[in-house]
Amino acid sequence: MNEQMPAQTPKDLDQTELARYIINLLQRTMVHYAVWFTEVRHQIGMETALEVLQEATDKGFDVQMNRLAKTLGFEMKEGVPAPLLALSRDNLLALMDSVSANWLANDGVWFQAVEFTHGMNDAKRCNDSAWAQFSPFEAWTIKKFLNMPEHPGLDGLKKALGFRVYANLNIHSIVDDGPSSFTFQMNECRVQSVRKRKKLADYPCKSAGLVEYTYFARAIDDRIRTECLGCPPDSHPDDWFCAWRFFIPAEPSETAR
C-alpha cells in the first residue's frame, strides 16, 4: 500500500493488508456470534440460549460453508469440507491436537491479559465465571455430538469427559467406585506439568475446578453430583494433579431399605 495514499476502502489495501483484513473480519464474526449467544443467555436464560444456538447453527452453517466453498473452490461432502476428508487420519489427528492446543493458548492469553492489567484476583474471578458458562456449553455440545439421551447417567459422563477439549491435551484416568460413582483423576495436566518442569508451585485452580467439573457433570445429567477429592492448592500424590468423584445419590426409597 502506498504510504502517501492511505487506503480509503478495503479494496485499496495491498495483498498482505487485505489478507489481514479478512482475518480481522473472521474475528469479528466469531465475536459477534459469541455476543449473540451471551446476550440471549442474559436476556432469556441458558436453556433458551442453547436452543437458539442450535437453531442458528442448523440454519447458518450450511449456508456459510457453501459460500466459502464456492469462493475458495472446494467441495462440501456430507456437510464437511472435502479438503478435511482428504487428509490422512494421522494429519486429522494432528489437526485435532493443534486446534485443541490453540484453545488452551487462547484461554491462557485471556487470563494473562486480565492478570497483567488488573491483577491476579480479577483474572481468577473472570476465569471462574468463564468456566461457569463454558462448562455447561461444552457438555451440551458433546451431548449433541454423541446423540446422548437427556439422562445418560455415569456411563454417559465417562464418555463425555473423553470428548472434552482437555482430553486431547491432558491424560486422565477413571476408577470405578461401584455402580453409582466413579473417580476421575487428571494424571497429566499440561498447565501444571509445565510449571512442575520449571520448579514452580502448582497453579491454584481449585476454585475454577469446582465450577468446571460440577457444572459439566450436571449439564450431562442433572442427577449427577460432584465431590472434589483434591485440587491445587490442595496437596496431591505424584500420580495426579486433581481428582473428582462423581455420583448419583440414592433415591430416598433405596436409602430406607
Backbone torsions as a table, in degrees:
resi	resn	phi	psi	omega
1	MET	NA	133.4	179.2
2	ASN	-68.1	119.6	-176.2
3	GLU	-63.4	-26.1	-178.8
4	GLN	-86.7	-5.8	178.2
5	MET	-128.2	77.7	-177.2
6	PRO	-56.1	146.2	179.9
7	ALA	-64.0	132.9	177.3
8	GLN	-98.1	-26.3	177.5
9	THR	-140.5	164.0	177.8
10	PRO	-56.6	-29.3	-179.0
11	LYS	-68.5	-13.0	177.6
12	ASP	-87.0	-7.9	-176.2
13	LEU	-74.2	150.8	174.7
14	ASP	-77.3	178.7	-172.9
15	GLN	-58.5	-46.4	-177.2
16	THR	-67.3	-46.1	-179.3
17	GLU	-67.1	-33.7	177.5
18	LEU	-65.8	-40.1	177.0
19	ALA	-63.1	-42.7	177.9
20	ARG	-63.3	-37.4	179.1
21	TYR	-64.1	-40.1	178.5
22	ILE	-63.6	-41.6	176.3
23	ILE	-61.4	-39.3	177.1
24	ASN	-63.0	-38.2	177.0
25	LEU	-63.9	-38.7	177.9
26	LEU	-64.6	-39.6	177.7
27	GLN	-63.5	-43.8	178.8
28	ARG	-60.5	-40.5	179.2
29	THR	-61.7	-45.1	179.9
30	MET	-64.2	-43.3	-179.8
31	VAL	-67.1	-40.4	179.2
32	HIS	-62.5	-40.4	176.4
33	TYR	-59.8	-47.0	-179.7
34	ALA	-66.4	-37.9	179.3
35	VAL	-64.2	-41.5	177.2
36	TRP	-59.0	-48.4	-179.7
37	PHE	-60.7	-45.7	-178.3
38	THR	-62.2	-40.5	-177.2
39	GLU	-72.5	-39.0	176.5
40	VAL	-63.7	-40.8	177.2
41	ARG	-61.3	-42.9	-178.9
42	HIS	-66.7	-42.2	-173.8
43	GLN	-81.1	-35.4	-170.8
44	ILE	-121.7	-20.2	179.2
45	GLY	115.9	158.2	-174.2
46	MET	-63.9	-44.7	-177.0
47	GLU	-59.4	-44.9	178.5
48	THR	-67.5	-39.2	-179.8
49	ALA	-60.1	-39.5	178.3
50	LEU	-67.6	-38.6	177.2
51	GLU	-63.9	-43.5	179.4
52	VAL	-67.0	-39.4	177.6
53	LEU	-58.6	-44.2	179.6
54	GLN	-62.3	-44.0	-179.7
55	GLU	-65.0	-43.4	179.6
56	ALA	-64.2	-39.2	179.1
57	THR	-67.1	-45.2	-180.0
58	ASP	-59.7	-39.4	-178.1
59	LYS	-80.4	-33.3	-171.0
60	GLY	-93.7	-29.6	-171.5
61	PHE	-61.4	-53.0	-177.0
62	ASP	-61.5	-42.6	179.7
63	VAL	-59.8	-47.7	-176.7
64	GLN	-69.1	-42.8	-179.1
65	MET	-68.2	-38.8	178.1
66	ASN	-65.5	-34.2	176.5
67	ARG	-65.9	-44.7	177.7
68	LEU	-64.7	-38.0	179.0
69	ALA	-61.9	-43.1	179.2
70	LYS	-65.9	-41.2	-177.9
71	THR	-69.2	-42.7	-174.5
72	LEU	-94.2	-6.8	174.3
73	GLY	79.3	34.6	173.4
74	PHE	-120.4	162.2	-179.4
75	GLU	-94.0	158.7	170.1
76	MET	-109.7	131.7	177.8
77	LYS	-128.5	120.6	-179.8
78	GLU	53.9	38.1	177.8
79	GLY	77.4	11.7	-178.1
80	VAL	-127.3	138.4	175.6
81	PRO	-56.8	128.4	-177.8
82	ALA	-57.2	-36.4	178.0
83	PRO	-58.4	-31.2	176.4
84	LEU	-68.4	-42.3	-179.7
85	LEU	-67.5	-24.9	-178.7
86	ALA	-79.0	-14.4	179.0
87	LEU	-68.8	150.8	174.0
88	SER	-67.6	161.4	178.9
89	ARG	-60.1	-40.3	179.3
90	ASP	-61.9	-40.2	179.5
91	ASN	-70.4	-35.4	176.2
92	LEU	-64.8	-42.1	178.4
93	LEU	-65.2	-38.5	177.6
94	ALA	-64.8	-38.4	177.7
95	LEU	-66.0	-40.3	176.1
96	MET	-57.5	-46.5	-179.9
97	ASP	-65.0	-38.6	-178.8
98	SER	-67.4	-43.2	178.3
99	VAL	-63.2	-40.4	179.4
100	SER	-66.0	-41.8	178.6
101	ALA	-64.5	-35.4	177.1
102	ASN	-66.4	-36.1	176.2
103	TRP	-59.9	-45.1	-180.0
104	LEU	-65.8	-40.8	178.0
105	ALA	-62.0	-39.4	178.5
106	ASN	-62.2	-42.3	177.5
107	ASP	-61.2	-42.9	-178.5
108	GLY	-66.3	-41.8	-177.9
109	VAL	-69.7	-32.6	175.5
110	TRP	-65.8	-44.4	179.7
111	PHE	-59.2	-48.0	-176.9
112	GLN	-68.4	-33.9	179.3
113	ALA	-62.1	-38.3	177.0
114	VAL	-75.4	-43.2	-178.3
115	GLU	-58.8	-45.8	-174.6
116	PHE	-72.8	-21.1	-179.3
117	THR	-103.3	-28.7	-175.4
118	HIS	-128.2	-3.4	175.5
119	GLY	99.4	165.1	-175.5
120	MET	-63.8	-40.4	-177.6
121	ASN	-60.0	-45.9	179.1
122	ASP	-67.3	-36.6	179.2
123	ALA	-63.2	-44.6	179.5
124	LYS	-67.9	-37.1	178.9
125	ARG	-64.0	-45.1	177.6
126	CYS	-65.5	-39.6	-179.8
127	ASN	-61.5	-47.6	-179.2
128	ASP	-63.3	-40.6	178.8
129	SER	-66.8	-37.0	178.4
130	ALA	-63.2	-40.9	178.5
131	TRP	-65.3	-32.5	178.3
132	ALA	-63.3	-25.7	178.4
133	GLN	-93.8	-39.5	-173.9
134	PHE	-75.2	-40.1	-175.7
135	SER	-58.2	-50.4	178.2
136	PRO	-65.8	-31.9	176.5
137	PHE	-65.8	-44.9	-179.6
138	GLU	-63.1	-40.6	177.2
139	ALA	-61.2	-44.3	-179.3
140	TRP	-61.3	-45.8	-176.7
141	THR	-70.6	-31.3	175.6
142	ILE	-68.3	-42.5	177.5
143	LYS	-59.4	-41.4	178.0
144	LYS	-65.2	-45.1	-177.2
145	PHE	-62.1	-39.2	-176.4
146	LEU	-94.0	2.7	-179.7
147	ASN	53.6	47.3	179.9
148	MET	-80.1	150.4	174.5
149	PRO	-72.5	176.9	-177.9
150	GLU	-62.2	-39.7	-178.6
151	HIS	-122.1	81.5	-178.5
152	PRO	-78.2	-5.4	176.7
153	GLY	71.2	-167.6	-177.4
154	LEU	-67.4	-34.0	177.3
155	ASP	-63.3	-38.5	176.9
156	GLY	-64.6	-40.2	178.8
157	LEU	-64.4	-42.4	177.7
158	LYS	-55.7	-46.8	-179.0
159	LYS	-66.4	-42.8	-178.4
160	ALA	-62.4	-38.2	179.0
161	LEU	-60.8	-29.4	178.5
162	GLY	-77.7	-9.6	179.5
163	PHE	-107.9	5.1	175.5
164	ARG	-68.4	158.6	176.1
165	VAL	-59.0	-40.6	-178.7
166	TYR	-58.7	-29.9	-177.9
167	ALA	-66.2	-21.3	177.4
168	ASN	-84.8	-7.1	-175.1
169	LEU	-117.4	-34.7	-174.8
170	ASN	-111.0	174.4	176.0
171	ILE	-118.0	126.2	179.7
172	HIS	-129.8	166.1	176.6
173	SER	-139.9	157.1	-179.4
174	ILE	-125.4	131.0	179.1
175	VAL	-118.7	119.4	178.7
176	ASP	-72.9	130.6	177.5
177	ASP	-100.8	-1.0	-175.8
178	GLY	143.7	-174.2	-176.8
179	PRO	-69.2	-19.2	-173.9
180	SER	-118.8	14.1	177.3
181	SER	-162.7	156.7	171.3
182	PHE	-150.3	160.5	179.2
183	THR	-110.9	130.8	177.1
184	PHE	-104.5	126.3	179.6
185	GLN	-118.8	130.8	174.0
186	MET	-91.5	98.3	-174.1
187	ASN	-78.3	-38.3	176.2
188	GLU	-131.3	119.4	178.3
189	CYS	-115.3	122.2	-174.2
190	ARG	-57.9	-43.0	-179.2
191	VAL	-63.6	-49.9	-177.0
192	GLN	-70.5	-33.8	179.9
193	SER	-65.5	-37.8	176.8
194	VAL	-63.7	-43.3	179.1
195	ARG	-64.1	-37.9	179.6
196	LYS	-64.2	-41.8	178.5
197	ARG	-63.9	-31.4	179.5
198	LYS	-86.8	4.9	179.8
199	LYS	61.5	35.3	175.8
200	LEU	-99.5	155.9	176.2
201	ALA	-66.7	155.9	176.1
202	ASP	-55.7	145.4	171.5
203	TYR	-73.6	128.3	-177.0
204	PRO	-75.2	87.8	-172.2
205	CYS	-101.0	9.8	-174.1
206	LYS	-61.1	-40.6	-177.9
207	SER	-62.2	-39.2	177.3
208	ALA	-71.7	-40.3	-178.6
209	GLY	-62.4	-39.0	178.6
210	LEU	-59.4	-38.6	177.1
211	VAL	-73.4	-50.5	-174.4
212	GLU	-55.8	-54.9	-174.5
213	TYR	-75.3	-37.9	178.9
214	THR	-62.8	-47.6	-177.4
215	TYR	-69.8	-36.4	179.8
216	PHE	-64.4	-50.9	-177.8
217	ALA	-61.3	-42.9	-178.6
218	ARG	-65.2	-33.9	178.9
219	ALA	-73.9	-27.8	174.5
220	ILE	-71.2	-43.7	179.4
221	ASP	-155.6	115.5	-172.4
222	ASP	-69.1	-2.5	175.3
223	ARG	-85.9	-16.4	-172.5
224	ILE	-80.6	136.2	176.5
225	ARG	-112.8	157.5	-174.7
226	THR	-125.9	137.3	177.1
227	GLU	-129.6	129.3	177.4
228	CYS	-83.3	123.4	177.0
229	LEU	-94.4	-14.2	178.4
230	GLY	163.7	134.7	179.6
231	CYS	-162.3	135.0	-178.5
232	PRO	-49.5	133.1	19.4
233	PRO	-85.7	8.7	175.7
234	ASP	-61.6	150.3	172.3
235	SER	-70.9	154.3	-177.7
236	HIS	-153.7	157.8	178.2
237	PRO	-71.1	170.4	-177.4
238	ASP	-70.3	-20.4	-173.1
239	ASP	-91.4	-1.3	169.9
240	TRP	-154.2	155.3	178.9
241	PHE	-96.6	-37.9	175.2
242	CYS	-144.4	156.0	-180.0
243	ALA	-144.1	142.0	-174.9
244	TRP	-137.3	137.3	177.2
245	ARG	-104.8	129.2	177.8
246	PHE	-114.5	133.9	-177.5
247	PHE	-151.0	158.8	173.4
248	ILE	-111.9	115.0	-177.6
249	PRO	-58.1	145.3	177.9
250	ALA	-65.7	145.3	175.2
251	GLU	-65.4	148.6	-179.3
252	PRO	-52.0	-38.0	-179.1
253	SER	-66.4	-34.5	178.9
254	GLU	-70.4	-39.0	-179.0
255	THR	-64.3	-33.8	-176.6
256	ALA	-75.6	-15.2	-178.0
257	ARG	-71.4	NA	NA
